[in-house]
């Protein structure tokens, strides 16, 4: 359910406070940063509504229930997701809706992976209030965020290849791959998603084909290769 005129959006206990106007979804589990972001956006864009989610699952639930947003501001270090998997799953559901990633992980491999996964821009959490406001304002006005001139262009490689394959998965397939990575078997997945086990098997077959994986274990290995603890150098 989506209400855009001063209403509150709820999903699994996640509550978003809203004003009137275009709707922005903040996805972050850090209370202090989330409060600061809400105040910053409310002050800089008083005509915009704000909704919040503290987990990826809550954000996906809002979207699945029909909420439509003009912008998503997404943290990557959430309790229920690691790496770009969450961003890919969000993008598969929101289509052309822009997503800005705001994260404390600002190493160049992370920035490259985020952009390859479909984010319109990346803003480090240590950025100033003015920088964050400028980035959000640029995206809301349909502008393009500039690339840091000190950053080299993203290099093609194994990570980019895996991200490209993961982006071909449907939202349901992305959810199932995430559950496979959690060690759940087809019967458990079918029960939790309330679908037939044969349907799960069909999705798993499609996932292996799209991921170019020869087994479930291989698919898990590929998915984990885009986790940030794998991407970042030691």
Beta strands, then each sheet from edge to edge (+ up, - down):
strand 1: 9-11
strand 2: 14-16
strand 3: 23-27
strand 4: 49-53
strand 5: 71-74
strand 6: 98-103
strand 7: 121-124
sheet 1: 1+ 2-
sheet 2: 4+ 3+ 5+ 6+ 7+
end
